[in-house]
């Protein structure tokens, strides 16, 4: 087990000056001190870059400006690619971390990696949902859903891995990067890969204030729509007007299109890893089946998606 190893924190910024100082201050106030903070900025037009330069001078933050706009996923991909540590935590630009976040996560992931040195690993935690003034909405974000394991639960929305709550090891980085083109979310893809081939551990303790505001790119404000969507999938009554039903229908079609593509990518991307092993097809099927629900329905769905290479 490693002792007080370097931990990298990857942050992707874009026009985040309103809340950025609070987040950076919370990172540099962590009880775990052996940190490198890597920030890639996606051509911000506000005061973000000036704040990053200030923290570069004050704390040694490593700041990189993109030559052109990369977008949310590719900006995070660049930040992660620049990280040097064996363990990498992701950070949004507008949350606030509780002081022991990295210390608790580091202890968990090093314990897991000690017993599983060749496995990709994700550790993630719960968070308090707060408004822009950091006032608690009086509930946790993930609650019991984080302890629901199995790729089918991640795919169909019953489990949750929130990007800014995760720390992962170098093995997962090696498996996932470079990211496939056009994936919708980097953290979602990484969690799918880990669920297929590695180990995920959920910490029920909230270790972050997950800020919701008008400029969130992704957030929990839309969770009411997500809950209705899940009910719609399950053919349960949905209390919504005609416009919202239309939205749900369109989103449902997009969801399944993305689902098929992502599942296919996950398996096909790692086909090459297994090509030199005996019993290739059996091994792939075994990997998939062990990660899916017991009645086999999701397993059958994925088998329809996969096209084995000759």
Secondary structure by P-SEA (a helix, b strand, c coil): cccccbbbbbbbbccccccaaaaaaaaaaccccbbbbbbbbcccccaaaaaaaaaaaccbbbbbbbcccccaaaaaaaaaaaccccbbbbbccccccccaaaaaaaaaaaaaaaacccbbbbbbbbbbbbccccccccccccccccccccaaaaaaccbbbbcccccccaaaaaaccccccccccaaaaaaaaaaacbbbbbbccccccccccccccccccaaaaaaaaaaaaacccccccaaaaaaaaaaaaaaaaaaaaaaaaaaaaaccccccccaaaaaaaaaaaaaccccaaaaaaaaaaccccc
